[in-house]
Amino acid sequence: MTINNNLYSAMASTQGSDSSDGSWFEAMAEAWGEALDRQATRIETMSTEVGDQGNETPSAITQLTAESLKMTFLSNSSHTALSSLGSSLETMARKQ
């Protein structure tokens, strides 16, 4: 599943939630959080397979490393997106 699909599916699932009184900014933050949670769960599962179940093949370790790097990318991207949009909203609020 690609990063865009992770974020899109997380945003789609938040639209149907009971937080309908929240802003689009809150929905985006929640979607990023859900995408990060899913990636963390994937890493946790793969880590268990490598560590506890003894699947210490180079392939499994490489896949775990790739998923960890993907988590870093998602985390940095979410921080950048939320910070940039938050700053933009703040600027717009000051000008009104």
Summary of the structure (lengths in Angstrom):
residues: 96
radius of gyration: 17.0
end to end distance: 41.1
largest distance: 59.8
contacts: 238
relative contact order: 0.12
helix: 82%
strand: 0%
